[in-house]
Amino acid sequence: MSSLKNNVNKTTEIDIAIIGGGSAGITLAAYLNNVRAVVVEPRTPIERDCSWAFWADSVQQKKFKAATKGSWQQWRLIDHQTEILHCSEKYLYTSLRSADYLAQCERALAEGVDLIRAPAENIRVNGLGGSFTAAGQDYKSAKIYDSRPPKIAEGVLKQHFFGWDIRTKAPISNPHIVTLMDFRVDQSRGLHFIYALPFSDRRLLVESTMISVSLEDKKWYRQAIHKWLQEQNIAIEEIVGEEMGIIPMQSVAPLDENIAAIGAASGAARLSSGYAFSGIQSQISKLAAGISRGHYSVPPPISPLLNSMDKIFTGVLLAHPELGVSIMMRTAKALDADGFARFMLGSATFFDWVKVVLAMPKVPFLKQVLRR
Ligand SMILES: Cc1cc2nc3c(=O)[nH]c(=O)nc-3n(C[C@H](O)[C@H](O)[C@H](O)COP(=O)(O)OP(=O)(O)OC[C@H]3O[C@@H](n4cnc5c(N)ncnc54)[C@H](O)[C@@H]3O)c2cc1C
């Protein structure tokens, strides 16, 4: 890591400042070259550790190998009637240890790009740039990108989850299959499913995930996990870690509308699924390529068309939460494994879309389209 020349109490002038060194911010910082830049992030990677999962093609499998915690060719969705099992040769469902990814990017920063382990404060915007303080030092930057988490408005549909990283007493069956969504759980408070990633036959990340407007208390998610584990005959030897999160499923607003937002703050989390990793990677690689040519505007992380389709989907979920399980199961059933991966990655083909549209319950979707 390089060190910018600065004098305490004097303003350090830089070309690019990135506020927040999470998935988007540190990825952008690691791409920068031949600029004077800082990325400002108060927390260490380990303090923010969680699992980031996505469908990786062969190029991404290599690119993210060092931070990969687990990868699977097979994934399943289950309700009381059906189990849909997808098996892909092309895409691996891949879970990264976020701390490893972030630390790897921090180590890769070029000469002239500094990491400041402190919050950015007193941010003042001036055109595309502005000034701020961090760790007692004043900075003035020609360009500022802001990746601080967005505001979540009251009353919006959210994906909220709580999970445990557990060691099991006995080997579990099928450790080579990811359970993306098991809907055989309490559906009385919103669309609810269990998500389970078997990292080995004794190690499992198991999460209770809800799609609803109101959050539950921790006890509720814990009970759901316990019940599901009991039904699968899985006994806990040790709870190694906990993970929780809230991802808005309706449009978000950045903390400061006047600063160019990147990552989740710019709407990178898919409204229909909450997946953001792939959208962030593609947004940031385009932005970095632009910066190297002197173009500083932030590309949208998700195409406007896809965003509109996702909004119709979340509109139907809000109006008809009781249809949630059937919509997800029909989507998975309509597509083969590669089509499903493309669909979740936001790169579905025309024919993938036709299959999904034909599989949907028509009346609620038509009503939602007409309402917009
Ligand atoms: C627990 C969890 C699990 C998730 N799992 C997945 C997944 O499996 N797959 C997927 O695709 N998506 C997942 N997501 C969604 C999304 O990928 C992540 O939220 C991702 O971290 C978003 O990246 P980001 O850079 O936009 O924001 P973040 O990674 O949240 O980075 C924002 C950074 O800003 C910093 N910050 C805040 N205030 C200041 C300040 N004043 N000054 C400087 N820095 C500041 C924060 O410390 C933080 O590190 C998950 C989200 C959560 C919360």
PDBQT file of the ligand as one rigid body, heavy atoms in Angstrom, charges set to zero:
ROOT
HETATM    1  C1  LIG A 401     -25.080  -9.912   5.454  1.00  0.00    +0.000 C 
HETATM    2  C2  LIG A 401     -25.225  -9.660   3.973  1.00  0.00    +0.000 A 
HETATM    3  C3  LIG A 401     -25.078 -10.721   3.097  1.00  0.00    +0.000 A 
HETATM    4  C4  LIG A 401     -25.200 -10.488   1.710  1.00  0.00    +0.000 A 
HETATM    5  N1  LIG A 401     -25.049 -11.544   0.872  1.00  0.00    +0.000 NA
HETATM    6  C5  LIG A 401     -25.100 -11.329  -0.458  1.00  0.00    +0.000 A 
HETATM    7  C6  LIG A 401     -24.906 -12.423  -1.349  1.00  0.00    +0.000 A 
HETATM    8  O1  LIG A 401     -24.772 -13.576  -0.923  1.00  0.00    +0.000 OA
HETATM    9  N2  LIG A 401     -24.901 -12.178  -2.688  1.00  0.00    +0.000 N 
HETATM   10  C7  LIG A 401     -25.083 -10.910  -3.178  1.00  0.00    +0.000 A 
HETATM   11  O2  LIG A 401     -25.052 -10.742  -4.405  1.00  0.00    +0.000 OA
HETATM   12  N3  LIG A 401     -25.322  -9.880  -2.349  1.00  0.00    +0.000 NA
HETATM   13  C8  LIG A 401     -25.327 -10.043  -1.009  1.00  0.00    +0.000 A 
HETATM   14  N4  LIG A 401     -25.544  -8.989  -0.175  1.00  0.00    +0.000 N 
HETATM   15  C9  LIG A 401     -25.868  -7.686  -0.761  1.00  0.00    +0.000 C 
HETATM   16  C10 LIG A 401     -24.629  -6.879  -1.245  1.00  0.00    +0.000 C 
HETATM   17  O3  LIG A 401     -23.826  -7.655  -2.099  1.00  0.00    +0.000 OA
HETATM   18  C11 LIG A 401     -23.800  -6.372  -0.108  1.00  0.00    +0.000 C 
HETATM   19  O4  LIG A 401     -24.596  -5.562   0.722  1.00  0.00    +0.000 OA
HETATM   20  C12 LIG A 401     -22.574  -5.572  -0.540  1.00  0.00    +0.000 C 
HETATM   21  O5  LIG A 401     -21.738  -5.434   0.579  1.00  0.00    +0.000 OA
HETATM   22  C13 LIG A 401     -22.899  -4.181  -1.085  1.00  0.00    +0.000 C 
HETATM   23  O6  LIG A 401     -21.669  -3.556  -1.419  1.00  0.00    +0.000 OA
HETATM   24  P1  LIG A 401     -21.448  -1.983  -1.301  1.00  0.00    +0.000 P 
HETATM   25  O7  LIG A 401     -20.023  -1.719  -1.586  1.00  0.00    +0.000 OA
HETATM   26  O8  LIG A 401     -22.472  -1.269  -2.068  1.00  0.00    +0.000 OA
HETATM   27  O9  LIG A 401     -21.750  -1.662   0.227  1.00  0.00    +0.000 OA
HETATM   28  P2  LIG A 401     -20.932  -2.162   1.488  1.00  0.00    +0.000 P 
HETATM   29  O10 LIG A 401     -20.167  -3.402   1.177  1.00  0.00    +0.000 OA
HETATM   30  O11 LIG A 401     -21.914  -2.176   2.619  1.00  0.00    +0.000 OA
HETATM   31  O12 LIG A 401     -19.854  -1.003   1.722  1.00  0.00    +0.000 OA
HETATM   32  C14 LIG A 401     -20.195   0.245   2.255  1.00  0.00    +0.000 C 
HETATM   33  C15 LIG A 401     -19.061   0.621   3.199  1.00  0.00    +0.000 C 
HETATM   34  O13 LIG A 401     -19.231   1.974   3.621  1.00  0.00    +0.000 OA
HETATM   35  C16 LIG A 401     -18.619   2.071   4.897  1.00  0.00    +0.000 C 
HETATM   36  N5  LIG A 401     -19.024   3.325   5.518  1.00  0.00    +0.000 N 
HETATM   37  C17 LIG A 401     -20.190   3.654   6.133  1.00  0.00    +0.000 A 
HETATM   38  N6  LIG A 401     -20.144   4.931   6.573  1.00  0.00    +0.000 NA
HETATM   39  C18 LIG A 401     -18.942   5.435   6.214  1.00  0.00    +0.000 A 
HETATM   40  C19 LIG A 401     -18.300   6.702   6.356  1.00  0.00    +0.000 A 
HETATM   41  N7  LIG A 401     -18.894   7.732   6.970  1.00  0.00    +0.000 N 
HETATM   42  N8  LIG A 401     -17.057   6.854   5.858  1.00  0.00    +0.000 NA
HETATM   43  C20 LIG A 401     -16.436   5.844   5.212  1.00  0.00    +0.000 A 
HETATM   44  N9  LIG A 401     -16.999   4.626   5.040  1.00  0.00    +0.000 NA
HETATM   45  C21 LIG A 401     -18.229   4.428   5.535  1.00  0.00    +0.000 A 
HETATM   46  C22 LIG A 401     -19.091   0.812   5.610  1.00  0.00    +0.000 C 
HETATM   47  O14 LIG A 401     -18.253   0.493   6.700  1.00  0.00    +0.000 OA
HETATM   48  C23 LIG A 401     -19.038  -0.214   4.478  1.00  0.00    +0.000 C 
HETATM   49  O15 LIG A 401     -17.870  -1.012   4.493  1.00  0.00    +0.000 OA
HETATM   50  C24 LIG A 401     -25.468  -9.180   1.205  1.00  0.00    +0.000 A 
HETATM   51  C25 LIG A 401     -25.654  -8.146   2.112  1.00  0.00    +0.000 A 
HETATM   52  C26 LIG A 401     -25.547  -8.374   3.474  1.00  0.00    +0.000 A 
HETATM   53  C27 LIG A 401     -25.772  -7.221   4.417  1.00  0.00    +0.000 C 
ENDROOT
TORSDOF 0
